[in-house]
Amino acid sequence: MPYGLDKFRRFAVNVWEVDTDGKSDEQIAEEGLSRTEGRFVRIRRICQQFLQKNCWQILYLMVTLADCRKLKKFWILRQF
């Protein structure tokens, strides 16, 4: 990971508050990337569970957040 090592190190320290004592820059960056990967895996699991249980609610929220008119909301909801 020679390219962008400084940026990954900074990201690990600033975002994940990785402890820098006695670690090389590469170790700090690796730990930050590991924590980031773990977070995305957790988010993916949560989204998969949510999608399985609440598919129609997600659709309704998407339509509502898109600020569609009521007619469009009812038309889209009737399709399912």
C-alpha positions, 0 to 999 in steps of 0.5 A: 500500500505505498500509494496514498499511505499518508491519506489512509493513515490520516483517515484511520487516525481522524475517523476511527481514532486508531492508536498510533503508539508504537505502530508504523504508518502502514500498520495504522492504515491497515487497521483503519481499512480493516475497521472501514471494511468491518463497518461496511459489512455490518451495514450490508447485513443490516440492509439485507435484513431490512430489505427482507422484512420491509420491502414495501415500507422501503418503496413507500419511503423512496416515493415519499422522499422523492417528493412525488405527488399523491397520485404517483404514490398510489400508482406505484404502491398498487403495482405491488 
